[in-house]
Amino acid sequence: DGTLDRLGTVQPWMDQGQIESPRSFRKLQSLFHRTFADDLAVYRCETGGAEVYIYFIGVDEDRLAGLLTISIET
């Protein structure tokens, strides 16, 4: 939840276009909670650059399911 809370927070410096990203992550967080309950793991893979790979992995009906996204952190 910590990663999704951070990604889902609108910052004061964000312009109108950037505000859509946190809104999307809040929707995604809600979907993950409905689909995976507590069976969700988040892995942040920092590469040393601005791109941070974030893997969301859960168990859905006895199989793995997930999502990969890239966060640009400068």
Phi and psi in radians as a Rosetta constraint file:
Dihedral C 1 N 2 CA 2 C 2 CIRCULARHARMONIC -1.040 0.35
Dihedral N 2 CA 2 C 2 N 3 CIRCULARHARMONIC -0.782 0.35
Dihedral C 2 N 3 CA 3 C 3 CIRCULARHARMONIC -1.144 0.35
Dihedral N 3 CA 3 C 3 N 4 CIRCULARHARMONIC -0.798 0.35
Dihedral C 3 N 4 CA 4 C 4 CIRCULARHARMONIC -1.200 0.35
Dihedral N 4 CA 4 C 4 N 5 CIRCULARHARMONIC -0.583 0.35
Dihedral C 4 N 5 CA 5 C 5 CIRCULARHARMONIC -1.097 0.35
Dihedral N 5 CA 5 C 5 N 6 CIRCULARHARMONIC -0.772 0.35
Dihedral C 5 N 6 CA 6 C 6 CIRCULARHARMONIC -1.137 0.35
Dihedral N 6 CA 6 C 6 N 7 CIRCULARHARMONIC -0.790 0.35
Dihedral C 6 N 7 CA 7 C 7 CIRCULARHARMONIC -1.213 0.35
Dihedral N 7 CA 7 C 7 N 8 CIRCULARHARMONIC -0.418 0.35
Dihedral C 7 N 8 CA 8 C 8 CIRCULARHARMONIC -1.637 0.35
Dihedral N 8 CA 8 C 8 N 9 CIRCULARHARMONIC 0.159 0.35
Dihedral C 8 N 9 CA 9 C 9 CIRCULARHARMONIC -1.696 0.35
Dihedral N 9 CA 9 C 9 N 10 CIRCULARHARMONIC 2.200 0.35
Dihedral C 9 N 10 CA 10 C 10 CIRCULARHARMONIC -1.356 0.35
Dihedral N 10 CA 10 C 10 N 11 CIRCULARHARMONIC 2.204 0.35
Dihedral C 10 N 11 CA 11 C 11 CIRCULARHARMONIC -1.678 0.35
Dihedral N 11 CA 11 C 11 N 12 CIRCULARHARMONIC 2.619 0.35
Dihedral C 11 N 12 CA 12 C 12 CIRCULARHARMONIC -1.054 0.35
Dihedral N 12 CA 12 C 12 N 13 CIRCULARHARMONIC -0.469 0.35
Dihedral C 12 N 13 CA 13 C 13 CIRCULARHARMONIC -1.460 0.35
Dihedral N 13 CA 13 C 13 N 14 CIRCULARHARMONIC -0.111 0.35
Dihedral C 13 N 14 CA 14 C 14 CIRCULARHARMONIC -1.288 0.35
Dihedral N 14 CA 14 C 14 N 15 CIRCULARHARMONIC 2.419 0.35
Dihedral C 14 N 15 CA 15 C 15 CIRCULARHARMONIC -1.515 0.35
Dihedral N 15 CA 15 C 15 N 16 CIRCULARHARMONIC 3.101 0.35
Dihedral C 15 N 16 CA 16 C 16 CIRCULARHARMONIC -1.011 0.35
Dihedral N 16 CA 16 C 16 N 17 CIRCULARHARMONIC -0.691 0.35
Dihedral C 16 N 17 CA 17 C 17 CIRCULARHARMONIC -1.171 0.35
Dihedral N 17 CA 17 C 17 N 18 CIRCULARHARMONIC -0.655 0.35
Dihedral C 17 N 18 CA 18 C 18 CIRCULARHARMONIC -1.274 0.35
Dihedral N 18 CA 18 C 18 N 19 CIRCULARHARMONIC -0.417 0.35
Dihedral C 18 N 19 CA 19 C 19 CIRCULARHARMONIC -1.154 0.35
Dihedral N 19 CA 19 C 19 N 20 CIRCULARHARMONIC -0.434 0.35
Dihedral C 19 N 20 CA 20 C 20 CIRCULARHARMONIC -1.131 0.35
Dihedral N 20 CA 20 C 20 N 21 CIRCULARHARMONIC -0.589 0.35
Dihedral C 20 N 21 CA 21 C 21 CIRCULARHARMONIC -1.086 0.35
Dihedral N 21 CA 21 C 21 N 22 CIRCULARHARMONIC -0.898 0.35
Dihedral C 21 N 22 CA 22 C 22 CIRCULARHARMONIC -1.048 0.35
Dihedral N 22 CA 22 C 22 N 23 CIRCULARHARMONIC -0.647 0.35
Dihedral C 22 N 23 CA 23 C 23 CIRCULARHARMONIC -1.061 0.35
Dihedral N 23 CA 23 C 23 N 24 CIRCULARHARMONIC -0.724 0.35
Dihedral C 23 N 24 CA 24 C 24 CIRCULARHARMONIC -1.122 0.35
Dihedral N 24 CA 24 C 24 N 25 CIRCULARHARMONIC -0.705 0.35
Dihedral C 24 N 25 CA 25 C 25 CIRCULARHARMONIC -1.184 0.35
Dihedral N 25 CA 25 C 25 N 26 CIRCULARHARMONIC -0.566 0.35
Dihedral C 25 N 26 CA 26 C 26 CIRCULARHARMONIC -1.154 0.35
Dihedral N 26 CA 26 C 26 N 27 CIRCULARHARMONIC -0.703 0.35
Dihedral C 26 N 27 CA 27 C 27 CIRCULARHARMONIC -1.121 0.35
Dihedral N 27 CA 27 C 27 N 28 CIRCULARHARMONIC -0.727 0.35
Dihedral C 27 N 28 CA 28 C 28 CIRCULARHARMONIC -1.104 0.35
Dihedral N 28 CA 28 C 28 N 29 CIRCULARHARMONIC -0.719 0.35
Dihedral C 28 N 29 CA 29 C 29 CIRCULARHARMONIC -1.054 0.35
Dihedral N 29 CA 29 C 29 N 30 CIRCULARHARMONIC -0.752 0.35
Dihedral C 29 N 30 CA 30 C 30 CIRCULARHARMONIC -1.095 0.35
Dihedral N 30 CA 30 C 30 N 31 CIRCULARHARMONIC -0.763 0.35
Dihedral C 30 N 31 CA 31 C 31 CIRCULARHARMONIC -1.089 0.35
Dihedral N 31 CA 31 C 31 N 32 CIRCULARHARMONIC -0.781 0.35
Dihedral C 31 N 32 CA 32 C 32 CIRCULARHARMONIC -1.054 0.35
Dihedral N 32 CA 32 C 32 N 33 CIRCULARHARMONIC -0.728 0.35
Dihedral C 32 N 33 CA 33 C 33 CIRCULARHARMONIC -1.135 0.35
Dihedral N 33 CA 33 C 33 N 34 CIRCULARHARMONIC -0.680 0.35
Dihedral C 33 N 34 CA 34 C 34 CIRCULARHARMONIC -1.215 0.35
Dihedral N 34 CA 34 C 34 N 35 CIRCULARHARMONIC -0.665 0.35
Dihedral C 34 N 35 CA 35 C 35 CIRCULARHARMONIC -1.457 0.35
Dihedral N 35 CA 35 C 35 N 36 CIRCULARHARMONIC -0.770 0.35
Dihedral C 35 N 36 CA 36 C 36 CIRCULARHARMONIC -1.902 0.35
Dihedral N 36 CA 36 C 36 N 37 CIRCULARHARMONIC -0.178 0.35
Dihedral C 36 N 37 CA 37 C 37 CIRCULARHARMONIC 0.927 0.35
Dihedral N 37 CA 37 C 37 N 38 CIRCULARHARMONIC -2.034 0.35
Dihedral C 37 N 38 CA 38 C 38 CIRCULARHARMONIC -1.678 0.35
Dihedral N 38 CA 38 C 38 N 39 CIRCULARHARMONIC 0.020 0.35
Dihedral C 38 N 39 CA 39 C 39 CIRCULARHARMONIC -1.610 0.35
Dihedral N 39 CA 39 C 39 N 40 CIRCULARHARMONIC 0.956 0.35
Dihedral C 39 N 40 CA 40 C 40 CIRCULARHARMONIC -2.264 0.35
Dihedral N 40 CA 40 C 40 N 41 CIRCULARHARMONIC 2.328 0.35
Dihedral C 40 N 41 CA 41 C 41 CIRCULARHARMONIC -2.133 0.35
Dihedral N 41 CA 41 C 41 N 42 CIRCULARHARMONIC 2.528 0.35
Dihedral C 41 N 42 CA 42 C 42 CIRCULARHARMONIC -2.138 0.35
Dihedral N 42 CA 42 C 42 N 43 CIRCULARHARMONIC 2.249 0.35
Dihedral C 42 N 43 CA 43 C 43 CIRCULARHARMONIC -2.126 0.35
Dihedral N 43 CA 43 C 43 N 44 CIRCULARHARMONIC 2.140 0.35
Dihedral C 43 N 44 CA 44 C 44 CIRCULARHARMONIC -1.768 0.35
Dihedral N 44 CA 44 C 44 N 45 CIRCULARHARMONIC 2.179 0.35
Dihedral C 44 N 45 CA 45 C 45 CIRCULARHARMONIC -2.036 0.35
Dihedral N 45 CA 45 C 45 N 46 CIRCULARHARMONIC 1.745 0.35
Dihedral C 45 N 46 CA 46 C 46 CIRCULARHARMONIC -1.464 0.35
Dihedral N 46 CA 46 C 46 N 47 CIRCULARHARMONIC 2.395 0.35
Dihedral C 46 N 47 CA 47 C 47 CIRCULARHARMONIC -1.816 0.35
Dihedral N 47 CA 47 C 47 N 48 CIRCULARHARMONIC -0.034 0.35
Dihedral C 47 N 48 CA 48 C 48 CIRCULARHARMONIC 1.628 0.35
Dihedral N 48 CA 48 C 48 N 49 CIRCULARHARMONIC -0.153 0.35
Dihedral C 48 N 49 CA 49 C 49 CIRCULARHARMONIC -1.977 0.35
Dihedral N 49 CA 49 C 49 N 50 CIRCULARHARMONIC -2.847 0.35
Dihedral C 49 N 50 CA 50 C 50 CIRCULARHARMONIC -1.297 0.35
Dihedral N 50 CA 50 C 50 N 51 CIRCULARHARMONIC -0.435 0.35
Dihedral C 50 N 51 CA 51 C 51 CIRCULARHARMONIC -1.439 0.35
Dihedral N 51 CA 51 C 51 N 52 CIRCULARHARMONIC 2.174 0.35
Dihedral C 51 N 52 CA 52 C 52 CIRCULARHARMONIC -2.070 0.35
Dihedral N 52 CA 52 C 52 N 53 CIRCULARHARMONIC 2.072 0.35
Dihedral C 52 N 53 CA 53 C 53 CIRCULARHARMONIC -1.445 0.35
Dihedral N 53 CA 53 C 53 N 54 CIRCULARHARMONIC 2.286 0.35
Dihedral C 53 N 54 CA 54 C 54 CIRCULARHARMONIC -2.169 0.35
Dihedral N 54 CA 54 C 54 N 55 CIRCULARHARMONIC 2.119 0.35
Dihedral C 54 N 55 CA 55 C 55 CIRCULARHARMONIC -1.858 0.35
Dihedral N 55 CA 55 C 55 N 56 CIRCULARHARMONIC 2.245 0.35
Dihedral C 55 N 56 CA 56 C 56 CIRCULARHARMONIC -1.926 0.35
Dihedral N 56 CA 56 C 56 N 57 CIRCULARHARMONIC 2.070 0.35
Dihedral C 56 N 57 CA 57 C 57 CIRCULARHARMONIC -2.266 0.35
Dihedral N 57 CA 57 C 57 N 58 CIRCULARHARMONIC 2.279 0.35
Dihedral C 57 N 58 CA 58 C 58 CIRCULARHARMONIC -2.430 0.35
Dihedral N 58 CA 58 C 58 N 59 CIRCULARHARMONIC 3.043 0.35
Dihedral C 58 N 59 CA 59 C 59 CIRCULARHARMONIC -1.919 0.35
Dihedral N 59 CA 59 C 59 N 60 CIRCULARHARMONIC 2.126 0.35
Dihedral C 59 N 60 CA 60 C 60 CIRCULARHARMONIC -2.176 0.35
Dihedral N 60 CA 60 C 60 N 61 CIRCULARHARMONIC 1.977 0.35
Dihedral C 60 N 61 CA 61 C 61 CIRCULARHARMONIC 0.931 0.35
Dihedral N 61 CA 61 C 61 N 62 CIRCULARHARMONIC 0.830 0.35
Dihedral C 61 N 62 CA 62 C 62 CIRCULARHARMONIC 1.184 0.35
Dihedral N 62 CA 62 C 62 N 63 CIRCULARHARMONIC 0.401 0.35
Dihedral C 62 N 63 CA 63 C 63 CIRCULARHARMONIC -2.422 0.35
Dihedral N 63 CA 63 C 63 N 64 CIRCULARHARMONIC 2.734 0.35
Dihedral C 63 N 64 CA 64 C 64 CIRCULARHARMONIC -1.360 0.35
Dihedral N 64 CA 64 C 64 N 65 CIRCULARHARMONIC 2.474 0.35
Dihedral C 64 N 65 CA 65 C 65 CIRCULARHARMONIC -2.516 0.35
Dihedral N 65 CA 65 C 65 N 66 CIRCULARHARMONIC 2.695 0.35
Dihedral C 65 N 66 CA 66 C 66 CIRCULARHARMONIC -3.059 0.35
Dihedral N 66 CA 66 C 66 N 67 CIRCULARHARMONIC -2.983 0.35
Dihedral C 66 N 67 CA 67 C 67 CIRCULARHARMONIC -2.582 0.35
Dihedral N 67 CA 67 C 67 N 68 CIRCULARHARMONIC 2.470 0.35
Dihedral C 67 N 68 CA 68 C 68 CIRCULARHARMONIC -2.000 0.35
Dihedral N 68 CA 68 C 68 N 69 CIRCULARHARMONIC 2.310 0.35
Dihedral C 68 N 69 CA 69 C 69 CIRCULARHARMONIC -2.365 0.35
Dihedral N 69 CA 69 C 69 N 70 CIRCULARHARMONIC 2.805 0.35
Dihedral C 69 N 70 CA 70 C 70 CIRCULARHARMONIC -2.051 0.35
Dihedral N 70 CA 70 C 70 N 71 CIRCULARHARMONIC 2.209 0.35
Dihedral C 70 N 71 CA 71 C 71 CIRCULARHARMONIC -1.813 0.35
Dihedral N 71 CA 71 C 71 N 72 CIRCULARHARMONIC 2.239 0.35
Dihedral C 71 N 72 CA 72 C 72 CIRCULARHARMONIC -1.618 0.35
Dihedral N 72 CA 72 C 72 N 73 CIRCULARHARMONIC 1.975 0.35
Dihedral C 72 N 73 CA 73 C 73 CIRCULARHARMONIC -2.089 0.35
Dihedral N 73 CA 73 C 73 N 74 CIRCULARHARMONIC 1.930 0.35
